[in-house]
Amino acid sequence: MTVITFTLKKNPTFKLDCSRLTPSNLAGLSIEQIKNLKLLYTKNSPKVSDFFDVSGDDTNQKNNEAAKNILFKNSSSLLDYIGHKMTQGQITIENDCGDFLGANMQGGNIICSGNTGDRVGDGMRRGLILIDGNAADYCGSRMIAGTIGVYGKAGKYVGFGMKRGTILLKNQANLHATIQDCGAHTLPFLALLFASFKPLTSAFNKITSQRVQRYAGDLACGGNGEILVLLT
């Protein structure tokens, strides 16, 4: 498996847009090409190497192979848009990250061992995001499909504007008015979901209980999404 590691050299003084650093965007690029990649589509954009040490095996340019696995080390809450529009592979974040983690995500896995900023999975369409730490406000906002798990605490307005999808919470959140409490349930399908977590390096791979408090929402957007709060 191809693994590309981005190690933040020092904490930046401003927010960085990391949306270009996804498996599909790095397909076919050598390590040197990745280092020289501009972070933004602008003339004076900083390069990846201005902020990150990059290591790993070169991707297979002949077969246009994507980097199957991306690792962020020494990450910071100033790194925004990690996994933006991601379609495949896995991104692992060994520390905190910023806003819009997995925004408009369309496939693959994101594992974050630290805390995240606002709007995790905003507009998410497919895929899996697991957060071992806390998630700030508007987690799962405008979510269309996919699964988000927060092992720590979630901020305000979880699932705001979500149409479908599943948000799994280890701790009860303060949910807004258009999220409907549907009572406590034992959901056998969670056994399959939790089994899929077993190979992943996340606190979620130890969960076995299928008993949850289920909430439907956002009722202002059809109410076909669900928020599941784990019960012990």
ROGUTOR-245299 format. One line per field, with one value per residue (C-alpha): residue in three letters; residue number from 1; x, y, z. Coordinates in pm, whole numbers, padded with zeros to 5 digits. Example, Ala and Ser with C-alpha at 12.3 -4.5 7.8 and 13.67 -1.06 7.14 Angstrom:
<atoms>
aa <- (ALA/SER)
i <- (1/2)
X <- (01230/01367)
Y <- (-00450/-00106)
Z <- (00780/00714)
</atoms>
This chain:
<atoms>
aa <- (MET/THR/VAL/ILE/THR/PHE/THR/LEU/LYS/LYS/ASN/PRO/THR/PHE/LYS/LEU/ASP/CYS/SER/ARG/LEU/THR/PRO/SER/ASN/LEU/ALA/GLY/LEU/SER/ILE/GLU/GLN/ILE/LYS/ASN/LEU/LYS/LEU/LEU/TYR/THR/LYS/ASN/SER/PRO/LYS/VAL/SER/ASP/PHE/PHE/ASP/VAL/SER/GLY/ASP/ASP/THR/ASN/GLN/LYS/ASN/ASN/GLU/ALA/ALA/LYS/ASN/ILE/LEU/PHE/LYS/ASN/SER/SER/SER/LEU/LEU/ASP/TYR/ILE/GLY/HIS/LYS/MET/THR/GLN/GLY/GLN/ILE/THR/ILE/GLU/ASN/ASP/CYS/GLY/ASP/PHE/LEU/GLY/ALA/ASN/MET/GLN/GLY/GLY/ASN/ILE/ILE/CYS/SER/GLY/ASN/THR/GLY/ASP/ARG/VAL/GLY/ASP/GLY/MET/ARG/ARG/GLY/LEU/ILE/LEU/ILE/ASP/GLY/ASN/ALA/ALA/ASP/TYR/CYS/GLY/SER/ARG/MET/ILE/ALA/GLY/THR/ILE/GLY/VAL/TYR/GLY/LYS/ALA/GLY/LYS/TYR/VAL/GLY/PHE/GLY/MET/LYS/ARG/GLY/THR/ILE/LEU/LEU/LYS/ASN/GLN/ALA/ASN/LEU/HIS/ALA/THR/ILE/GLN/ASP/CYS/GLY/ALA/HIS/THR/LEU/PRO/PHE/LEU/ALA/LEU/LEU/PHE/ALA/SER/PHE/LYS/PRO/LEU/THR/SER/ALA/PHE/ASN/LYS/ILE/THR/SER/GLN/ARG/VAL/GLN/ARG/TYR/ALA/GLY/ASP/LEU/ALA/CYS/GLY/GLY/ASN/GLY/GLU/ILE/LEU/VAL/LEU/LEU/THR)
i <- (1/2/3/4/5/6/7/8/9/10/11/12/13/14/15/16/17/18/19/20/21/22/23/24/25/26/27/28/29/30/31/32/33/34/35/36/37/38/39/40/41/42/43/44/45/46/47/48/49/50/51/52/53/54/55/56/57/58/59/60/61/62/63/64/65/66/67/68/69/70/71/72/73/74/75/76/77/78/79/80/81/82/83/84/85/86/87/88/89/90/91/92/93/94/95/96/97/98/99/100/101/102/103/104/105/106/107/108/109/110/111/112/113/114/115/116/117/118/119/120/121/122/123/124/125/126/127/128/129/130/131/132/133/134/135/136/137/138/139/140/141/142/143/144/145/146/147/148/149/150/151/152/153/154/155/156/157/158/159/160/161/162/163/164/165/166/167/168/169/170/171/172/173/174/175/176/177/178/179/180/181/182/183/184/185/186/187/188/189/190/191/192/193/194/195/196/197/198/199/200/201/202/203/204/205/206/207/208/209/210/211/212/213/214/215/216/217/218/219/220/221/222/223/224/225/226/227/228/229/230/231/232)
X <- (00000/00132/00162/00242/00330/00294/00473/00397/00729/00595/00260/00152/00045/-00266/-00509/-00391/-00621/-00522/-00797/-00549/-00388/-00617/-00536/-00693/-00526/-00183/-00232/00069/00285/00638/00747/00929/00621/00410/00661/00636/00255/00083/-00166/-00402/-00487/-00338/-00021/00142/00019/00263/00396/00348/00718/00687/00494/00536/00813/00691/00799/00685/00697/00645/00309/00304/00296/00272/-00052/-00168/-00200/-00341/-00173/-00392/-00307/-00218/-00080/-00068/00183/00228/-00098/-00267/-00611/-00506/-00518/-00856/-01032/-00840/-01016/-01222/-01405/-01210/-01322/-01101/-00827/-00765/-00642/-00508/-00451/-00234/-00329/-00584/-00714/-00916/-01254/-01437/-01273/-01413/-01633/-01814/-01649/-01750/-01571/-01288/-01202/-01075/-00940/-00855/-00698/-00734/-00994/-01153/-01289/-01632/-01842/-01695/-01840/-02022/-02215/-02070/-02209/-02033/-01751/-01649/-01507/-01404/-01289/-01134/-01133/-01393/-01573/-01664/-01994/-02209/-02072/-02244/-02397/-02584/-02485/-02632/-02500/-02211/-02110/-01946/-01837/-01731/-01583/-01528/-01778/-01963/-02041/-02364/-02592/-02492/-02660/-02778/-02945/-02858/-03072/-02952/-02657/-02557/-02382/-02259/-02187/-02021/-02153/-02487/-02487/-02713/-02924/-03128/-03506/-03549/-03373/-03642/-03587/-03706/-03624/-03381/-03329/-03112/-03001/-02850/-02705/-02456/-02277/-02185/-02088/-01866/-01707/-01600/-01423/-01204/-00915/-00903/-00674/-00949/-01114/-01428/-01278/-01347/-01722/-01957/-02285/-02577/-02797/-02842/-03065/-03184/-03266/-03408/-03329/-03288/-03671/-03641/-03472/-03687/-03576/-03413/-03081/-03008/-02799/-02719/-02593/-02431/-02580/-02380)
Y <- (00000/00342/00577/00947/01122/01498/01618/01978/02159/02424/02563/02815/03167/03141/02876/02644/02502/02133/02039/01938/01672/01376/01031/01101/01442/01288/01004/00957/01220/01160/01279/01573/01670/01657/01879/02138/02121/02452/02438/02675/02734/03082/03231/03316/03015/02855/02511/02195/02193/02539/02383/02005/01748/01487/01122/00786/00580/00744/00664/00453/00713/00452/00311/00645/00478/00692/00724/00477/00613/00963/01036/01381/01405/01691/01834/02151/02302/02548/02278/02322/02119/01794/01528/01781/01602/01284/00983/00690/00563/00663/00978/00943/01250/01194/01513/01795/01941/02245/02321/02137/01796/01566/01840/01718/01381/01116/00802/00654/00679/00960/00878/01165/01088/01446/01721/01880/02224/02325/02157/01808/01628/01935/01824/01472/01223/00896/00752/00727/00982/00870/01126/01007/01356/01631/01784/02154/02303/02198/01843/01668/01991/01950/01582/01380/01030/00848/00791/01020/00902/01130/00952/01271/01554/01723/02094/02275/02209/01847/01735/02085/02064/01695/01507/01148/00964/00848/01042/00819/00991/00845/01132/01308/01639/01942/01890/02164/02180/02008/01688/01445/01204/00856/00672/00400/00107/-00201/-00194/-00524/-00360/-00184/-00518/-00507/-00140/-00194/-00500/-00277/-00051/-00335/-00295/00083/00258/00436/00426/00314/-00030/-00130/-00055/-00354/-00226/-00204/-00002/00360/00662/00737/01082/01160/01475/01728/01746/02079/01888/01574/01401/01097/01133/00981/01063/00762/00821/00512/00383/00174)
Z <- (00000/-00093/00207/00177/00506/00557/00871/00965/01012/01249/01350/01083/01172/00953/00836/00558/00292/00257/00010/-00263/-00044/-00113/-00256/-00594/-00631/-00561/-00809/-01035/-00863/-00736/-00393/-00552/-00749/-00433/-00250/-00529/-00548/-00475/-00192/-00375/-00739/-00731/-00874/-00542/-00348/-00101/-00191/00010/00105/00259/00547/00530/00519/00271/00277/00143/-00172/-00509/-00661/-00976/-01255/-01530/-01395/-01249/-00911/-00633/-00297/-00108/00235/00354/00701/00865/01151/01397/01261/01383/01427/01153/00883/00711/00440/00494/00284/00089/-00196/-00114/-00322/-00215/00015/00375/00548/00903/01122/01429/01609/01579/01254/01150/00996/00717/00770/00498/00351/00037/00088/-00167/-00046/00157/00528/00750/01096/01332/01671/01799/01795/01490/01403/01279/01008/00997/00693/00563/00252/00286/00031/00110/00320/00686/00931/01281/01540/01866/02019/02018/01721/01725/01603/01306/01284/00991/00861/00530/00529/00241/00320/00487/00849/01106/01451/01739/02042/02243/02273/01988/01983/01897/01599/01528/01205/01114/00773/00725/00473/00524/00677/01026/01303/01587/01920/02230/02443/02448/02263/02300/01988/01819/01792/01454/01566/01690/01981/01875/02198/02298/02062/02015/01652/01528/01214/01441/01488/01119/01138/01443/01281/00991/01246/01383/01134/01190/01439/01630/01971/01786/01715/02078/02081/02095/02247/02005/02242/02135/02181/01828/01692/01347/01155/01040/01025/00845/00558/00536/00856/00692/00872/01212/01518/01737/02091/02240/02565/02813)
</atoms>
